[in-house]
Amino acid sequence: MLTLDDFDFDLPPDLIAQHPAAERTASRLLHVAGTALHDCRFADLPQLVAPGDLLVFNDTRVIKARLLGRKESGGQIEVMIERIADARHAVAMIRASKSPKPGSRIVLEEAIALTVTGRTGEQGEFFALELEATADGKRCDLYELVERHGRLPLPPYIEHAAAGADETRYQTVYARAPGAVAAPTAGLHFDDALLALLAAQGVELAWLTLHVGAGTFQPVRVHNLAEHRMHRERFEIPQATVDAIARTRARGGRVIAVGTTSLRALEAAAQGGALHAGPAETDIFITPGYAFRVVDRLVTNFHLPKSTLLMLVSAFAGVAPMRAAYRHAVAERYRFFSYGDAMLLERNNDAI
């Protein structure tokens, strides 16, 4: 039985990318096909796919979900919005020396007054927040306030505060649907010219939306993986994408998920067998032994040691091939994590 320690590896800190490559397509690309490893550039992707293949992208957009503020008692807090439910309600993580109690008041960025209405989540890890009415009775929209006063939530392993360049480079060029607190980072390597080149050579492009939650950065705290519970995330798959996948299957093409978020949405929507369109939520936890139903190939970045995403890619390409690929990537000094380099993985149903 695989445990948390099976997904650990030594990563030199200087390989954690703190800034993106000069150009989106200038990253390196490690092609992993079973035991075969091929060092490429991301700009080589058109030569690694074929006419009739389908690329499925996650078009979520990162919101300015990080806000600083204070409790009514004066204590400083940091808030990470997990989900904006409607114009007045949100769910968030709150860091403070002492957690705010239900019924207490917090003020964020000297501009957003909220009431803590309770705790939520499977372990009560989130706080439910309600926007206070203004004294003049004007209608306020929580999403607009967060976008106006919040800060881009860069991952915890990026050591600088979000700057102007991050506002652009920590979004995909096709980001459309606001709601994520972290970028679907495999998509950061694509620019408009590469997308146009892929389409021109007969590769079909399709879209879905999965709003990445703050739980994506939460560590696995149990040794027995069967005891770990994922945070739920919202996703929606258009009927047009379901139809595109059916066309791809009919012509013998391959379904290529761009990012683990795209893969998780597709596999979650096919849990009953057939792939279903529409909105849903998922807490799917993909570990070795999982039988993939939809995705044939995966474009992804390099992931954290002991992370659920490393477990997912190991399930997809095989534990042994992934261990070899990560050893190779460290030895060849690939850049890791959100602003780092990428991999193209072939599904390997035989390797464990």
N, C-alpha and C positions, 0 to 999 in steps of 0.2 A: 504494500500500500504506500502510495506517495505521500510525503508529508511536506511541511513548509520548508524544511531544510533542503529538499530536493530542488528547490528553485532559487537557491542562493548562488551568488558568484562574486568574485572580487572585482571591483570596478575602481580604477584610479580616479580620484576626484577631478583631475584635470581633463578627463574625457567627457565630463558633463558640460554640454554646450550652454554657454551663457548668452549667446547672441546667435541669430540666424546666419546662414551663409549669405554672401553678398547678393546673390540672386537666388530666387526660389528653387530653380532647377539645378543649381550648382552643387547640391548635396551629393554625397556618394550613395550608391545603391548596392546592397549585397543580395544577390539572387541565390536563394536557398532551394535546391531541388534534391530532396533526400540527403544523401551524403555529399553531393556536389555543391561547391561554393564558388560563386563567380563574382569578382569585384567589378562593379560597373559604376557609371554615373547616372544620376536620376534622369538626366536628359536622354539617356539611352532607352527609356521605357518604351517608346514607340517601336523599337526593334525587338522588344521582349513580349509584345502582345501581337495579336493577329486580327485581321479583318473578320468581323463576326463576333469578336469578344465583346463583353459588356463590362464597363466600369460603373460601380455604384458608389456615389458620393453622399456624405452627410452634410447637408446645407445649413446646419445650425449656426447661429451667430452668438459670439461671446458677449454677454452683457457686463456692465461695469459693476460687478457684484461685490466688490470689497469696499467697505465703508468703515471709517473710524468715528468714534463718538464717545458718549458718556452716559452713565446711568443717572437717574434722578438724584442719587446720593452723591454723585460727583466722580465715581470711579470710572476709569477709562476702559473702553471696550473696543473690540474689533469684530465686525460683523461680516460674514460671508453669506450672501443670499444664496440659498439652494434652489428656490423656486418661487416665482411670483405667481400666485394663484389667480388674482384679479386685481382691479385697480386699487384695492385697499388692503389686501392680505398677502402675506409672504411667509415662507418657512426659511429659517436661516440657522447657521452655526454661529455661536457667540463665544469669543474668547475674552475672559475677564478674570480678575483675581478671585471674585466670588460671583457665581452665576446669578443673573437677575431672576427675581421671583415672579410668578404669575400675578398679573395686575399692576406690575411696576412699569415705569415709563422710561424710555431711552430716547436720546436725541442724537442723530447721526449727521456728521458734517455740518453741524450748526444749522441744519435746514430741514431735517426730516424727523418729525416727532411720531413715535410709535409706542403702542402699548403691547407688552408681552402678555399674551392671553393663555399661554400654557406650553407644555412640552409635547413633542411628537416624535415619530420614528420608532423603530422596533426596540431600540435601547434608550429611547427618550433623548437622543443625541441632538435633536433639532428644537428650535424655539419657534412657536407660532407667533407672528407679529401682525398687528392691525394698525393701519395708518390713522392718526388722529384727524378729526375734522378741524378745519381752520376757523379762526375766530370770526372771519368775515363771511363764512359760509361758502367760499369758493370750492368748486370741485377740484380735487387733485388726483393725479394718476401716479401710483407708486412706481410703475415702470419708468415714466418720464422723469420722476425725481431721482431715481437711481441712476439713470443714464446721464442726468445733468450733474449730479454731485458725486457719483461713485468713482471708483478707480478700477482699471483693468486688473483682474485677478491672475497675475502670473503664477505659475506653479511654485511650490515652496523651495525647490532646488535651484531656481533661478534667483541669484543673489541681489540683483539690482531692482529698484522700483521701476514700475512701468513708465516708459518714456514715450515720446512722440512716435519713434520708429516702431515700438511694440504695438501701438494702436493699429498699425497697418499689418505688420508681419505676424502678429498673433491672431489674425483672422485669415480664413481661406479667401481666395479671390471670388468664390461663389457663395460666401456666407449670406444667407437671406432671412432665416427665421430666428429672431432673437429668443434666447432662453437658456443658453449654456453658461456655465461658470468656468469651463475649460475648453480649449480648442480641440477639435478632432485633428490631431497634429499630423497624421499622415497626409492630409490634404494640403498642408502648408507648402509642400514641395511643388504644387501645380501652379502654373501661371496661365494667363489667357492664351498665349501663343501655343503652349503645349496642349491645352485642351482642344484648340482649333486643329492642331496637327493630328491628334489622335482621331478626332471626328472625320477629318479629311481622308484618313487612310482606312476608314470603314469600321472603326471601333465605336460602338454605341455607348452613350453616356446616359445615366439615369440617376435619380435623386431620391433621398429619403431624409427624414429629420429625426435625430435623437439628441435631446438636450442633455449634454454631459453634466453630471452633478458633482458636487464637492466630494462625494464619496469616492470618486475615482482616485483621490490621493490618500485615502484612508488605508493604513497598513492592515495586513492580515494578522490578527492577534492570537490565533489558535494554531496549535501544532497539527491537529487533525483537520484536514481541509474540508471534510464533510460537515464540520461544525460552523464554517464561515457563512455569513449571510451578506449578500450584496445589497446596497441601497437601490431602491427602485428609481428608474429613469423613464421619462416620457418619450415616446417615439410615434412617428406616423409614416406609413408607407403608402404612397399614392398608387392608385390602380394602374397608372401608366407605367410604374416601375415593375409591378407584378407582371404586366403584359410584356414588358421588355425582357424580363427573365424568361418567360415562356417562349418568346421568339428566339432568344439565344439558345435555349435548350433544343428547339426544333431544328435550328441550323447547325448544331454541333459546336457552337461557341462555348467559351468559358465565362462564368460569372466571377468577376474580380471585385472584391470588396476593398474600397479605399478606406482603411482604418478599422480598428477593432470595434468602433462604435457602429459602423455600417454593418459589419459582420454580426454583432450582437443583435441588432434590430432585425436583420433578415432571419437569423436562426430562431429568434424568439417568436417571430410572426409565423414560423413554420412548425412550431412545436406540436401542433395537431396533425401534421402530415403535409397538407397543402399550404402554400404560402398565401396569407390573407392580407388584403389592403386595409387601411384605416388606422385610426389612432389607438394606442394601447400603452401599457406600462410593462416594464420587465425588470426582474431581478435575477435574470439568468446568469448562472455561474458555470462557465465552461472550463472543464479540467480534462486532462488526458483520459481517454476512453469515450469521450463524447462522439456521437455519430452525427457528422455534419450533413445537413439536408439541402443546403442552397449554394454555399460558396465553394468555388473551386480553387481560387488563388486569393492571396491577401497582400496588400501593400500596407506596411506598418513601420513605425519607428522602433528603436531599441528601448526596452522597458526596464523598470526598476527591479532590483533583486527582490525576491519573495513577494512579488506583486501578482494580483489576479490577472493582469494583462500578460505577464510572462507565462503564467499557467495556460492562458488561452492560446497563445501562439505555440506553446509546446503541445497542446492538444491538437492543433491544426497541422503542424509540420513534423511532430514527433519529438519526444523528450531528448533523445540522443542527438538528432540533428540540430536541435536548438542549442544544446550545450556546446556542440562543436562550433556552431555559428557564432555564439557569443564569445567563445575563446578566441576565434579568428578575429572577430571585430575588435576585441581588446588589443590583441597582438598587432593588428594593422592600424590601430588608433582611429577607429571610426568614432564619430561624435554621437553622444548618447542623449536620449530623452527628447523633450518637446521641440527644441531648436536643433536637434541633431540630425543624423543621417537616417536612411530608410532601408528597409528590406522588402524584397518581393519573395513571398513564400508560396511554394507549391503544396497543395493538400497531400498529406501522406497518411492514408488510412491504415497502413500496416505497421508503422513504427510507433512504439510506445516509449 
